[in-house]
């Protein structure tokens, strides 16, 4: 039996250090970590790797349920995949273990709460943006590319690839500005 840990943060400015230490303290022999959104399983290669190697009797451990995913459907699908392999999920905070029926029931309820919390966050954010727009205070993200520099380089006869290289931006951004 192996105990695997999974640590995830949403943005590159965050650190997995605290999660990693908690997972090691919980007996995880391997800890995989990544910086990716928990909204869906897309682009979560470390989680996919763990799920490939996990076998019967193994345990996948996460510090909190929202580190595994924000979508109830995704979390329940993950638990089902683990169950099909004869493995289980253990959440450290609050303590949940899916090796028994009570753990699966609690996990389902907490998964729904995590998804509902994400919905509330989005609604508050949307309401705040709408209010700021109505007051004329929200104009969106400031432009990060100098349009005049792009136009100047284009006037000098340079192509999109050269402009992108000189300004340190993506070629698609150059095309968007030139359109």
N, C-alpha and C positions, 0 to 999 in steps of 0.2 A: 504494500500500500504506500502510495506517494501522496504528499500534501503539497499542492501547488498554490502559489499566491498570484493574484492579479491586482495591480495598482494602476489607476487611471486618473489623469487630470484633463481638464478641458482645454486649457490654453498653455502656450509655451512659456508664459510668465509664471506658471505654477510649478510646484515641485512635488514629486512622489516620495520624497525622503521619509516623511512621517509614516505614510502608508507602508512603505517597504519595511521599516523597522518593526511596525506592529505585526506585519505578516510573518517576518522572521521569528519574532517572539512567540507567535502562534504555532511555530513548528514547520513552517513552509520550507521545503528543501530547495525549491526553485521559485523565484519571484519574477514574473514578466511584467513590464511596465510600458505604458505608452501615453502619449499626449494626443487625445482625440475626443471628439464630442461623444457623449453618451446617448445622444438622441436616437441613433440607430447603430446597427452592427457594421455598417459600411466603413471601410478604411480602418478597421481595428484588427490589424494583422497579428499582434501579440496574443490577443484573445483567441483568434482563429488557430494559432499555433498551439496554444494550450489545449484547445478542444480536440485537435488532431491527435495529441499524444496521451491524453487522459484515458485511463483504462479502468476496468472493473476494480472496485475497492478504493480507487483514488478519491481525493477530496480537493475541490477548488475552493479557495478561501479568498474573500474580499473583506475589506474593512467595513464598508457601508454598502448597502444595496444599490444606491445611486451610482456607485463606482462601476457596477456591472452594467447598468443601463437605466435610462429614464422612461423607456417604453415598457409598459406592463407586458405587452405581447412579446417583446424581445426577451425580457427576463424569464417569462414562463417558457418560451421556446428553448432558452439556454438550459433551464432546469430539466425540461423534457429530454433534451439531447444528452445531458449528463446521466439522467435516469436510464435512458436506453443503453448507455455504455456501462451501467452498473456503478456509476460514480455519483457523488453527491456534492452539494454546495453548502458551504458554511459561511455565514455572515457574522462578523465579530461584533458589530454595533447596530442594532441590538442583536443579541445572540440568537441566531437562527440556524438550524441544521435540517436540511431537506432529506436526511436519511430516514425520517419518520413522517407520518401523515400530518402531525400538528405543525411541523416546520414548513411543510408545503402550503398549508392553509395560511399561516401567518405571512409567509413570503408573498402569496397572492394579494393579500390585503395591503401589505406595505408597498408592493409594486404599483398598485392602483393609487396609493397616496403619493408616491414619488411622481407618477405621471400627472396627477392632478396638480401638484405643486409646480411642475414645469408649465402647465397651462396657465396657472395664476400668475407666474412670473411674466410670461409673454403678454398676458392681458394688461398687467400693470405697466409694463414697458410701453405697449401700444397706446394706452391711455395717456401716459406721460408725454409721449411724442406728439399725440394729437393736441394736447393742451398747449404744449410749447409752440406748435405750428400755428395754432389759433392766436397766440400772443405774439407771433412773429419772431420768436426766439430760436426756433429750430430750422435750420437751413440744410440739414444733412451734414455728412462728413465733409470737411474742407478738402478742396482739390489738392492732391499730392503730386501732381505732374504739372510742370510749367508748360502751358499750351503755347506760349509765345516762343519758347525754346524749340519746341517741336516744329512749329511753323517756320521758324528761321532756318533750321537745319534742312527742312524740306525745300525751302526756297533756294538753298545752296546746292540743291540737286541730289541730296543724299536720300537713299532708300530707307524703308521702314526698319530693316534689320540694323543698318548702320546707326540710325537715330536711336533705336532702342538700346544699342550697345553703348553709345556715347552718354546717354542719359541714365543708364542703369535701370531701365524699365522693360516691361514685356512688350514684345512686338504687337500683340493684340491691342494693347493700350494705345500704341502709336496709330494703328489703323482706325481705332475708335475716334481718336481726336482728329484725324485727317478726313473722316467721313463727313 
